[in-house]
Every structure is written in structure tokens, then in C-alpha cells.
């Protein structure tokens, strides 16, 4: 017989996330009322105004700074919910200092906040711990301070350099814009700025508000090119008896049409988790969302093609409404006489490219587009250093 060497499980044996879940379970068992959910941007605003600002006013009365909640996170886009509170969410924000003030005061500010911030705000812990093996943090209740707060103390330059992979104060070439993922650009231009006394943060966000016109035209043309490269394949796969292939290509075309709509409306598109949510907020969604859903729901390829053709015709009409080129016919036609309906998207790409005047943009390889258009790799799209390494492409 072997001796039973097992020991009772200790709290330290389980991960941080499970500890938090157990804590919430015990609170519910004891009848403790969990806090009413407050959207993250609103929670951060209240946290700044009611908890952080009084400490700064008291300990650093002449300090000029910006306070904001920007960067990665579902709360930045306004899409967070109670589900979001299980990681990398809570009373948190950023303080942006000038370079000289950051060198002089960053450590003292962080220490003052650790010592004087409350351990709880609006029912949520203000103390955070790192998640083991993940790039994130968890709210973790404690009863007395000091706390491990999540108020990042930065400079505008260091933040934007980390997000984009280059010095935002230096020259930015057209090809640089193509290495910025739209999610990264959303992260730095959405969210909320609660105060900006130096004005540097507001000016920097303005700089990246959207693509320069000729860069936009280049990316817009590349998106039409993506559609042109696969538009006849949905029907061809089905005709060849490949129903799965037909559905996959239909879904890819739906995805490309959605991203084209963001470009037409000059809105950055978020990454995959929130693409559909953000799409529904576009003006074009009113006429395209039901049709695109019908494409994905269709069990017969001919019905799928009819719905996809309707979507192509409507987005073609949206292009004409932009007025950036001469109007183009918006009716689908047959592909080389075959029974495959196409909008001939290459026509749109060609006339859009003809409007580009910037020599720097004209020198770019046509049709490749931005990082979002030639890669779906999360490890590339979420890593500025890896995106920058593809600059030569």
C-alpha cells in the first residue's frame, strides 16, 4: 500500500482568478451585496474626480498633468459589462506628466496614491495584483493600505511610443501609418480625457484621429481589391460541391464588406471581438446588417449569392455617395459569362487609386494595404515591434 501523501488544498494553491471568484462566492453566501456595475470609463472618471484628484491637489498643488483612461480594454470602446470585471478592469486611469515632471515626481506621486487612496471605491477594490502567466491584473480586496493601485504615471511620448512602436513626435511617413493596426489607433483616440492642463495629450490624439486623405484612399482601394480577389469564389466552390468552402468564402466577403464600411465612414475598426458590435453603430449598418446576416444564414448557395449581390450593390452605391470618383455602375454582372454574380470590385480600386496625389503614397506597393489587410495574426496586430518589422513589405 502506498501512503496517501495528499494534503488539503490551500488558498495559495489556486490561481488569482479563482481566488477572486471564491471571494465573490463567499460574499454572496454571506449576503454581501455586490456593487452595481458602473461602465469603466464612468468609474474611472469618478475615481479621478473623487479619489485621485484630491490627493494630487493636496500633495502636488502646482503640478500640471493630464488624466485619462485610454489604451487597450473593452471599457475604452464603451463595450464593457459586468462580465468584464473579472480581469484588467476596475478603478484605474493614467496620469500624463511632462518629461521633466515625470523625472522629478513620478515615484512620489505613485507612493502618495498608494498610501492615501481608499482600499475600495464605489464597491470595487482599488488594489490590483498581476495575473500569473498573463498580461493583466485583478482587483483584489484588502482591508488596509497601502494599496497596489493601477494609476499609470506616464509621459505622452512614452505611451504613444509603446502603443505605436515609434516616436510620435518625429516624422511619420505614409508607410508608418500602414504598420499601425486600427485597434491600436482606436485605443489611443477613444476612451476619455478628464483633464489636460499641458494640452500635449489632446494634441497627440488629434494627430492620430484618422488617416491622412491619400493614405485613406490607398487603404480604401486595397479593401476593394480584397473583395475583387475572392468575389467569384463563393459560387464556384458551391458549384464544385464544396459547401463548407462556399460558406467560408461568403463569411470572408462579409468580413471584408464590413471593414470596407468602416473605411467609407472614416472610422477605425476594432479587433474581431468587437467588430460586429461596432459595425452595428455605423450608418451603413441600417441597410447592410440584415443583408449580411442573411448571407451567413443562407443554406442554399443561390440564395447566399443573391444576398451577397445585394450587399455588394449597396456598398457600391455608398462609394458613389462619397463623391471621390466619378460614379460607377452599381449593378452586379456575371463573371466571364459564368453564373457567378460579381460587383467587379477591381473597378472601384482602380478609380480610387487614380485620385492619390502624394508621391510617398504613390510609391507604395499597390493593393497590399495596411497591416490589418494583409495579416490576421493576433501576435502581429497586437505587438507594435512585430508590426514595425513588416514595414519593408
N, C-alpha and C positions, 0 to 999 in steps of 0.2 A: 504494500500500500504506500502511495506517495502522500507526504504530508501536505495539507492544504495551506499553501503559502499566501493565499489571497488575503488582502486586508480590506477593511471597509473603505469605500471611496470617500476621499476628502474633497472639500470645495476647491482646493488648489489643483485637483486633477482634471477639472473640466475647463473648457475654454472660456474666454471673456464673454463671448456672445451668449453662451449657455448660462453663465453666471447671471447676466443681465436678465435673461428670460426667467430664471428661477426667482430672482429678486422680485420681478413683476408678479409672478405667480403667487409668491408668499404675501405680497402686498394685497392682492385680490382676495386671498384666503382670509387675511386679517380684516378685510373690509375697507382697506385704504383706497380712497378714490384716486384713480389715475388722472393726470392733468388733461384738461380739454385741449385737443390738438389746435395749435396755432401754426399757420404756414410759416416756413422757415424764414423768409425774408421779413415778415412782420415780427417774428420772435427776435430776430437779430436787431431790428430797429429798436424795439422796446428795450432789449438788453443794453444796447449802446446808450440810449437816452436815460434809462433809469438806473443802470448799474455802472457802466464803464465811464461815461462822461463825467459823472460827479467825482470819480477818483482822479481822472485827468485834470479836472478843474481845480481840485484841491492840491494835488501834488505837483502838477506841471502847468501852472496857470498861464504862462506865456507861450506855450507850445502851439505851433501851427501844424495841423495834421489833416488828413482825410480819413474818414471812417466809412467802411463799405462792406458789403457781402457780395463778392464776385468770385469767379473761378469755377472749378468743377462742382457739380452737385445738382440733383434734381430740383432743389429749392431755388437755385439760381434762375431756372426757367419757369418757376411757379407751378411745377408739376408734382411737388412732394405731397405726401399724405401721411396718415398715421403709420402706414407701412414703412415709411422712410426713416422712422425714428430709431430703427434697430442698429444703424451704423452710420458714422460720418454725418451726423445731423445733431442739431441742438443749439443751445445759446452760444453762438460763435460769430466772429467777424474779423475784419482786417483793419489795422491801423497803418496808414501810409505816411511816412515821415520823409522830410528832405534828407539828402545824403548826410549832411553834417549833423542834423539832429539824431539820425539813426545811429551814427557812430558814438554820439555822446550819451544818448538817453535810452536806447532800446532795452538794455538789460535792466535799468532801473524801473522803466515802465512795466516790464514783464513781472518784476518782483513785486511792485506795488499792487498790480492786479491780482497776483497770486495771494497776497496777504489780505487784501481788503474786499475782493469780490465775494458775494454770498455763495454758500455751497449749493444753493438751489435758486432758480429763477423761474417764476410762473409755473412751479411744479416740476421743472426739469432740472436734473443735476447740471452744475456748471463744471464739474470735474470730469476730465476725459483721460482714458488710458488707450495706448496703442493696441490695435488688434494684432495678435500674434500671426505672423505669416501673411499679413495683408497690409496694403497701403491705406489705412483708415484708422478711425478712433471710435471709441464707445463712451457714451455718457455713463459714468459710474458714481453712484451715490456715496458720499462721505458725510460725516456729521460735523466735523470741524475742519477749518483750514489749516495751513494754506492749501489752495487748490491747484491742480494742474489744468489751467484754463486753456481755451482754444481761441485766443485772440492773437492772431499772427501780426507781428510787428515788422513791417517791410519798407522797402522803397518802391516807388512806382517802377523804376528801371529794373530792379531785381525780379519783381513779379512778372512783368511783361516778357523779360528775357527767359524766365523759366517756362512760361506758357507758350512762347512762340519759337524759342531757340535762337534768337538773335537780339542784338541791342536795338531796342525800339527807338532810340534817339538818333541812330545812324541812318544812312541812306537805305531805303527799301526798294529793291528792284522788282520788276514785274514777275520775274521767276520766283522771287521770295514769296510773293503772295500765293503762288501755286503750292508752296510747301506748308501753308497754314491750313489745317483742317477746319472745316466750317464749325465743328463742335468747339474747337479752341477759340475761334473768333466769336462764337456765341458766348463762351464763358467769360470773355473779357469785356464784352459790350452789353450783356444783360445783367441781371442782378439789380442791386440798388446801391447808390452812394448816399449816405446820410448827411455828410458834411464834407466839404473840400475847401479848406482855407487856402492852401497853396495854389490850387487850381490845376496842378500838374496831372492828377489822375483824370479829371474831366477832359482835359485837352488830349490826353493819350487815348482815352476811349473814343473820342471823336475821330481821331486819326484812323481808327480801325472799324469805323461804323459800317462801311461797306467797301466793296471793290472799287477801284478807280474805273472810269467808264470803259476804257479799252480792255482792261483785264476782265471786266464783266462780260463784254462782248465775246472775248476769247473763250471764257468758260461756258457761256451760253451756247456758242457754236459747238463746242465739244460735247455738250449734253445732247444736242440734236444728233450729232454724229453717233453717239452711243445707241440711240434709238434706231438710226438707219442701219446699223450693223447687225441687228437681230430681228427687225420687224417682220420679215417674211418667214422666220423660222418656226413660229408657233404653229402655223397651219401646216407647214411642211412636216414637222415632227408627227403631228396627228395623222396626216395622210399616210405616213410611213408606219403607222400603228404604234407610235411611241407616245402614249397618253401622258405618262409622267414627264417626259421631256417637253411636251407641249405645255403642260401646266407650269413647269419650272420657267420656261421662257416667257410665258404670259406674266408670271409673277415678277420676273426681271424687268419686263417692259413697264409694268405698273410702277415698280420702284423708280425706274428712270423717268417716267412721266411725272411722278410726284416731285422728284428732285428738280425737274425742269420747271415745275410750277413755282418752287421756291425762288429759282433764278429769275423767272419772269416778274415776280413780285418784289425782287431785290430783298430777299430775306435769307439769312443763313439757315441752313437745315441742321437740325440736331442729329446725334447719332441714332442708331437703329431703334433703341428702346423707346424714344420719344418722337420718332419721325411721323408716325401716324397721328399722334396727338397734336403735334404742331401743324401738320398738314390740314387738319380739320379747321384750324383757325385762319387759313388763307382764304382770300376772297374767291379764288378759283375752286375751292373745295365744294362750294354750293352746287356747281354744275358737274364736277368731276368725281366727287367722293362716291355717290351712289353708283355711278357707271363703273368705277374701278372695283368697287366691292362686287358688282355683278360679274366682272371679268373673272375674279378669283372664285366666285361661287359656281360658275358655269361648268356643267358636267359634259356638255357637248361642245366640240371644238368650233363648230359653225356658229353656235350662239356666243361662244367666247370671242370669236373673230368679230362678230357684229358689235359687241360691246366695246372691244378694243378699238375698232374703227371709229366708233362714236367718240371715244376718248381722244383719239388722235385728231379728229376733226375739230373738236372743241379746243384743244390746246393749240392747234394751228391757227384758229380764229383769235385766240388770246395773243399769239405772236403778232398778228396783223394789227391788233389794237394797240400794241406798243408804239407803232409808227416809226420804228427804227430802220425799216426797209420798205421797199415797195410792196404792196400787198401781194401775197401768193395765193394760188388756189388752195382751198381748204378741204377738197373732196378726196377721199381715198381712191386709189386705182389698183388695177391688177399688176402683180409683179411678173414682168416678162410674159404676160398673157396667161399666167397660171392663176388658179382660183384663190390666190393669196392676196388679201387686201392690205395695201401699204399706203402710208401718207407721203412716202418718198422724202424722209426727213433730211436726207443729204442736201436737198434744195435749200432748206432753211439754214443749215450750217454754212453753206457757200455764200449766201447773200449777207449773212451776219458778219462773216469774216471780212467781207468786202468793205465793211464800214470802219474797220480798225485803221487808225492813222499813226499810232505811236510806234516808232521804229523798233523799240525794245520789245513790244508785244508781237509785232510782225515777225521778229526774228525767232520767236518760239516755235518749236516743232508743232505743226498743226494737228489738231484732233486729240492730242494726248490729254489735255485739260489739267485740272488740279489734282492734288493728292487724293481727294475723295472720289475722283472719277477713274483713276487707274489703280486704286487699291482699296480692298475692303478689309485689310488686315487690322485688327484692333491694336496689335502690338506696334504697328507703324502709325496709325492715325492718332493714337494716344501718347506717342512719345516724340516730342519735338526733335530730339537728337537724331532719331531714326528718320523722321520726315526730312530733316535737313540733308541727310546723307544721300537722299534721292534727288537732290537739286540738279545734278548733272543729267538726269534722264530727260 
